[in-house]
Structure formats: structure tokens, C-alpha cells
């Protein structure tokens, strides 16, 4: 039994030495190739039949014009002053200021792109742009 433990200890020590042998620090910055920039991840094409079966439609969205399954909301375009009044978000233009009562519209579908601000309690908050 002792011989088994000794062999196991030697194997673990050897594994540690071998693991450290490959570590010589980081290579000089000028020897590293440049990483590709602005490369969008490859996404699988959505299944058109499955998308339509779920009440969606295929559409290209965003700057990359990615083909995706988009589901429309039943209250699209309805006026709102709070997100809880919508199936999605209550949105307005990002430059609608916090002064006064902002009336937004319920987002059209579940693929919201572009610049917008969420309307909460009649105020424009959380302005953002989604590419």
C-alpha cells in the first residue's frame, strides 16, 4: 500500500514539474500576431419553420444585419408612460429630456436595435444604443 502512495506522489511531482517547464513568462509584445479586430461571431442561421411556428418571422437586424427570429409584440406602438404597460419596453427617443411627462410607445418586437431611452414613470431613463 505504501508503494502505491509513493508512486502516486512521484507522478504528481513529475506532472507539476512538466507543467512548470512550459512557463517561461509572456512572449515579447512584438512577437505576438495581431488579433483579428471587428470580427463578428458566426451565429447559426435560425430555423425558419421553428421561428414561424413560434409566431416569429426571420429578419435581418443590427449593424451586422444578422438574420434572427423576431417576435412581434401585440401592443406595438401603443402609447405608454411605464414599461409595465407593455409586453416589451416603453421607449422614446434618447434625447427626450426628463422634464415634464414623457409619453413613449411600446416596442414593436423582441429585437430592439438602435438608440432609445426606456420610459419609467413618465421620465426617459437608461438611454442606450444597441447595434
C-alpha positions as CSV (number, residue, x, y, z in Angstrom):
1,X,0.0,0.0,0.0
2,X,2.9,2.4,0.8
3,X,4.5,1.7,-2.5
4,X,1.2,2.8,-4.3
5,X,1.2,6.1,-2.4
6,X,4.9,6.7,-3.1
7,X,4.3,6.1,-6.8
8,X,1.3,8.4,-6.8
9,X,3.3,11.2,-5.1
10,X,6.2,10.8,-7.6
11,X,3.7,11.0,-10.5
12,X,2.1,14.2,-9.1
13,X,5.5,15.8,-8.6
14,X,6.6,14.9,-12.1
15,X,3.3,16.4,-13.5
16,X,3.9,19.6,-11.6
17,X,7.5,19.9,-12.9
18,X,6.3,19.3,-16.5
19,X,3.6,21.8,-16.2
20,X,6.0,24.5,-15.0
21,X,8.6,23.6,-17.6
22,X,6.5,25.2,-20.3
23,X,6.1,28.5,-18.4
24,X,8.7,31.0,-19.4
25,X,6.7,34.2,-18.9
26,X,4.9,36.1,-21.6
27,X,6.4,36.4,-25.1
28,X,7.6,39.9,-26.1
29,X,4.7,42.0,-27.4
30,X,6.3,42.5,-30.8
31,X,6.4,38.7,-31.4
32,X,2.7,38.2,-30.9
33,X,0.5,38.4,-34.0
34,X,-2.3,41.0,-34.0
35,X,-5.7,39.6,-33.0
36,X,-8.4,40.0,-35.6
37,X,-10.5,43.1,-35.0
38,X,-14.2,43.7,-35.6
39,X,-14.9,40.0,-36.4
40,X,-18.4,39.1,-35.6
41,X,-19.0,35.7,-34.1
42,X,-20.6,33.2,-36.5
43,X,-24.1,32.5,-35.4
44,X,-26.1,29.6,-36.8
45,X,-28.9,30.5,-39.1
46,X,-32.3,30.4,-37.3
47,X,-34.7,27.7,-38.3
48,X,-37.4,29.4,-40.4
49,X,-40.1,26.8,-39.7
50,X,-39.5,26.8,-36.0
51,X,-39.5,30.6,-35.9
52,X,-42.8,30.8,-37.7
53,X,-44.3,28.1,-35.5
54,X,-43.5,30.3,-32.5
55,X,-45.2,33.3,-34.1
56,X,-42.0,34.9,-35.3
57,X,-40.5,36.0,-38.6
58,X,-37.0,36.0,-40.0
59,X,-35.5,39.4,-40.3
60,X,-32.0,41.0,-40.5
61,X,-31.2,43.3,-37.6
62,X,-28.4,45.5,-36.2
63,X,-25.3,46.9,-37.9
64,X,-24.2,43.4,-38.8
65,X,-27.6,42.6,-40.4
66,X,-27.7,39.3,-38.5
67,X,-30.6,37.0,-39.6
68,X,-32.7,36.4,-36.5
69,X,-36.1,35.2,-35.4
70,X,-38.1,38.2,-34.4
71,X,-41.4,38.0,-32.4
72,X,-43.8,41.0,-32.7
73,X,-45.5,42.3,-29.6
74,X,-49.3,42.6,-29.6
75,X,-49.2,46.2,-28.2
76,X,-46.6,47.5,-30.6
77,X,-46.8,51.3,-31.0
78,X,-49.3,51.8,-28.2
79,X,-48.6,54.9,-26.1
80,X,-47.2,54.3,-22.6
81,X,-45.6,56.1,-19.6
82,X,-44.2,53.0,-17.9
83,X,-42.6,49.7,-19.2
84,X,-45.0,47.6,-17.2
85,X,-47.8,48.9,-19.5
86,X,-46.1,47.0,-22.4
87,X,-45.3,43.4,-23.4
88,X,-41.8,44.7,-24.1
89,X,-40.3,48.1,-23.1
90,X,-41.9,51.5,-23.2
91,X,-39.4,53.5,-25.2
92,X,-38.8,57.0,-26.6
93,X,-36.1,58.9,-28.4
94,X,-32.9,59.1,-26.3
95,X,-32.9,62.9,-26.4
96,X,-36.4,63.3,-24.9
97,X,-35.4,65.0,-21.6
98,X,-36.6,64.2,-18.1
99,X,-38.6,67.5,-17.9
100,X,-42.3,67.0,-17.9
101,X,-44.3,63.9,-18.6
102,X,-42.8,61.8,-21.4
103,X,-45.2,59.6,-23.4
104,X,-43.4,56.7,-25.1
105,X,-44.5,53.8,-27.3
106,X,-44.4,50.1,-26.7
107,X,-41.6,48.5,-28.6
108,X,-42.6,46.7,-31.8
109,X,-40.9,43.3,-31.2
110,X,-38.3,41.4,-29.2
111,X,-35.3,42.6,-31.3
112,X,-34.9,46.2,-30.2
113,X,-32.0,47.8,-32.0
114,X,-30.9,51.5,-32.4
115,X,-30.9,54.3,-29.9
116,X,-33.7,54.7,-27.4
117,X,-34.5,55.5,-23.8
118,X,-36.8,53.5,-21.6
119,X,-39.8,55.4,-20.2
120,X,-40.3,54.8,-16.5
121,X,-42.9,56.8,-14.6
122,X,-43.2,59.3,-17.4
123,X,-39.5,60.0,-17.4
124,X,-36.9,59.0,-20.0
125,X,-34.2,56.9,-18.3
126,X,-31.5,54.4,-19.3
127,X,-30.8,55.8,-22.7
128,X,-28.7,53.4,-24.8
129,X,-27.8,52.4,-28.4
130,X,-27.9,48.8,-29.4
131,X,-26.0,47.8,-32.5
